[in-house]
Amino acid sequence: MLEQIQQLLVDNLTSLSDTARVLLVVNLVLLVFSRPLLKFLLKGREDEGGDSKKLHIFRAVNLFILLFVLFSQFLAPHLDKHWINRILGVMVIFYLTYLLFHVMDYVISNKFGRRHQINGEERISATYRSRLISLLLKLFIIVIAVIAVVQSFGFESLLEKGVIGFLGVMLALSQGAWAPDLISGLVILNSNLVEEGDVIEFMDGETILGSVFKTKIFHTEILNLKNNHRIMIQNARLRSMTLHNLSKFASARGLRESLKFNVGYDTSSSKIEEMAVQAFRELDESGETAIENQLPVEIRITDVGDYAVEWTLFYYTKDVRHLLRTRQSVMRAMFETSKEMHISLATPLLHSDEKRVASSET
């Protein structure tokens, strides 16, 4: 029985056409080496979660073509070969288009992309030139693929023109949904306003501090540094916001941060300055924060109220990715030092003064 099955398999394989044999061999090779191939094409442009999805799509199309060839040759030999070849040709066109997109992105990114370091790893981010060239070539490839699909079914040239015209009309009618985000994405890349890896701060219902993960065609992905999750914002909306790019310093000193606190009028200025110097000395010795300790501590009076004086502490840092941790460390150091020096950071309450006045009157 086993020998009969083997002989039947050999006979069917020998009866395959040259095209079917080439498809089987090529798809088997691509299926086996799909992971290293995609890893090579996506080197420097890895996307967490997206790479596995691309690999599944790549393998699924390979497997589908293999099964379709085997089905048409072995299980359904009585079917019309003409239509089978047409359907198979359409699948091959779509598959080659998908593979060509990745190859083209690899070549364009390495040629026109910007190389930089993120967390010690080299990444290639999109630039205005790479994104524009990629869009134009992808549009050209899509048009060629559509024409090839139409011609594979033997349609006349008039119908072929109608299909291309229909695609053009659909793009024109839907441009309000995709054109603003596409153009805004190109403007963002061309202006270098926001680049991958930059830490930005903006207001979207609440103050959001995040790191730009990737600027895509229609949206930008941002990693929220506070809650550790991703935020997706349309490019047109992001460009309309007031963005604070904390990674682009105004001077070589770094980012100038500030910390405000209130101290009563009974505490002298020299004691407040001594508290700030001691707190930063302890931070420097602990090595917990990335503060530019070579720069002197700046502490200034920024407001005077009825019950307390508002002091503002200024310091510099270049490690903007760990900005929240630095802020918390500075606040803790100031709090611990104030307790050691018996300086109250609590603003006096109004009702306590009212009780004191009332008791003095009685």
ABEGO torsion letter per residue (X at the ends): XAAAAAAAAAAAAAABBAAAAAAAAAAAAAAAAAAAAAAAAABGABBBGAAAAAAAAAAAAAAAAAAAAAAAAAABAABBAAAAAAAAAAAAAAAAAAAAAAAAAAAAAAAABBBBBBGGBBBBBBBAAAAAAAAAAAAAAAAAAAAAAAAAAGBBAAAAAAAAAAAAAAAAAAAAAAAAAAAAAAAAAAAGABBBGBBBBBBBGBBBBBBBABBBAABBBBBBAAAGBBBBBBAAAAAABBBBBAABBABAAEBBBBBBBBBBAABBAAAAAAAAAAAAAAAAAAGABBBBAABBBBBBBABBBAABBBBBBBBBBABAAAAAAAAAAAAAAAAAAAAAAGBBABBBBAAAAAAAAAAAAX
